Amino acid sequence: MASNGIAKKPVYLIWGGEGWVAGHLKNLLESQGKEVHTTTVRMQNREACIAELKRVKPTHVLNCAGCTGRPNVDWCEDNKEETIRSNVIGTLSLTDICFLENIHITVFATGCIYAYDEKHPIGGPGFLETDKANFDGSFYSETKAHVEEVMKTYKNCLILRLRMPVSDDLHSRNFVTKIAKYERVVDIPNSNTILHDLLPASILLAEHNETGIYNFTNPGAISHNEVLSLFKQYVRPDFTWKNFTLEEQSKVIKAGRSNCCLDTTKLINKLAEYNFKVPEVHEAYAGCFQRMAAAGVK
């Protein structure tokens, strides 16, 4: 709040400004008439981060930066130091600077820190925000789990756990684009994040200065075959694919992959306070592919 009791007009600064999710956020904020800036300053460069915050003077930082690896998380297995600098040192440092400057920060994190287990079998209860990470099959996921444990202590920080994000186009970072190009896919139910549904919610939560951890996915879980079946139905009628087992998959990838369902009760209840609804994942995918088809995406 400003000293005269009037709420200060929000000013957004998106970190990792040239990234895929960052681009969608920027377009969304601009469409809402919000003041938004982007930056590509490295998070681990503390002095440069401080200078950038003083230059822009944001009320809210949206952190979309970090190492996910190109073309996928296998990259992180061979570049561990760089992954640590970005995903651990950089992420914590930027959060800390925002805390010292009294700036709210939203961190677009990952829910790929869990794997189905005895307490959370396929079709059973999803993982809660309070559940300890149990997946360390990839160095990427390992760094993300460690940094979240520390970062959640900061009282200015909102942590949103995305999983397998999907956009309304066939961008190379889109989860659907990735699996549609694979020769074979596993068929396991997973939580997914449809950006069309959830990015507006991220702005809503940030603007209300919400903090803490939220599983940031559409409710429910959907298998790869179900996703590709809907893709075939609405977007590409001649599309075909093949399956293989987890054991077969493990022979062609360097790092393991997280498969899990996240419980979204906390998120859905919080958003209900703002009269915001998030569609169930099967319904959300159908809507996504219908929008693709209407836009002529093939």
C-alpha positions, -999 to +999 in steps of 0.1 A: +000+000+000+011+036-007+015+059+023-018+077+014-037+044+018-042+039-020-030+007-034+000+012-056-006+004-093+011-029-100+042-030-121+054-064-133+089-075-142+092-108-159+126-126-153+137-149-181+119-125-205+127-143-237+113-176-226+082-194-238+060-190-206+074-155-202+061-145-236+026-158-229+026-139-196+038-107-212+010-109-238-016-116-212-005-087-190-005-063-219-039-075-230-051-066-194-036-031-197-010-038-171+025-022-170+049-050-177+087-052-183+110-081-191+146-089-184+172-114-194+196-105-165+211-137-151+197-145-117+230-155-102+245-120-110+233-104-078+246-069-085+230-069-119+197-081-104+197-053-078+204-027-105+176-041-127+151-039-098+161-003-090+158+006-126+123-008-132+109-005-096+084-034-100+058-042-074+058-078-086+085-100-101+074-131-122+103-155-123+102-176-154+140-181-156+160-213-149+176-242-166+153-268-181+178-280-206+178-281-244+163-301-260+152-317-226+163-322-190+189-348-201+211-317-208+212-310-170+229-343-164+260-331-182+259-295-171+253-298-134+273-267-123+254-245-147+221-260-136+230-253-099+239-217-106+206-210-123+181-233-105+195-230-070+219-201-065+202-178-089+166-186-079+174-182-042+194-150-047+166-133-067+140-143-042+162-129-014+168-096-032+130-092-037+125-099+000+150-072+010+134-048-014+098-057-002+088-070-037+064-098-042+079-126-063+061-154-081+083-184-090+071-206-119+084-239-104+078-275-112+057-304-099+081-329-115+095-337-080+072-366-073+068-401-086+039-425-081+044-446-049+025-469-025+007-440-009+001-423-042-006-450-068-019-443-103-056-434-098-051-428-061-047-396-041-025-369-056+006-354-040-001-324-016+020-293-014+032-305+020+044-338+008+082-343+006+096-347-028+103-384-036+117-382-071+154-377-077+157-396-110+169-364-128+194-338-117+169-311-129+142-324-105+167-328-077+177-291-079+141-280-081+131-300-050+161-287-029+155-250-038+118-252-030+125-265+005+145-233+012+126-208-009+092-216+008+106-199+039+105-164+022+073-146+031+072-126-001+073-157-024+046-175-043+057-209-057+035-223-085+043-259-095+036-264-132+037-298-149+041-306-186+028-271-197+006-269-228-001-238-250-027-232-277-001-235-304+025-261-313+055-243-299+086-265-295+083-262-257+047-273-256+043-308-240+020-319-268+045-308-295+072-329-278+052-361-274+037-358-309+073-359-323+084-389-303+087-422-321+071-439-291+055-426-259+048-441-225+011-442-215+009-430-179-016-406-163-001-372-153-010-338-141-008-312-168-008-274-169-029-258-197-015-223-199-047-207-213-065-217-180-038-212-155-016-182-165-045-157-157-047-174-123-010-167-117-016-130-123-046-130-100-027-147-072+003-124-076-018-093-076-034-103-044+001-110-029-007-146-022+023-166-010+033-202-003+033-233-026+005-243-050+002-273-072-004-253-104-021-278-127-056-285-141-075-308-117-072-345-125-047-366-145-046-375-181-025-402-199-003-396-230-027-418-251-057-397-240-039-365-249-029-378-283-063-392-289-079-358-283-051-342-305-060-366-333-098-359-328-096-321-330-063-311-347-046-338-368-070-366-379-043-387-396-020-387-366-007-420-353+017-430-325+032-460-308+037-469-271+066-483-252+071-493-216+090-474-189+117-500-191+121-495-228+120-457-224+148-458-198+172-472-224+169-441-246+170-413-221+198-402-198+176-389-169+145-404-154+111-387-159+086-378-132+052-394-135+026-382-109-007-366-101-008-335-080-037-327-057-052-293-067-076-288-038-056-259-022-054-241-056-091-246-065-102-234-030-080-203-031-091-193-066-128-198-057-122-169-033-117-148-064-146-165-084-120-181-107-125-216-120-100-240-136-114-268-158-107-305-153-078-316-174-097-337-200-121-308-206-092-283-206-074-303-233-105-305-255-108-267-252-072-263-260-073-284-292-106-268-303-089-234-301-060-248-321-083-262-348-102-229-349-069-211-354-059-234-382-031-251-363-021-285-378 
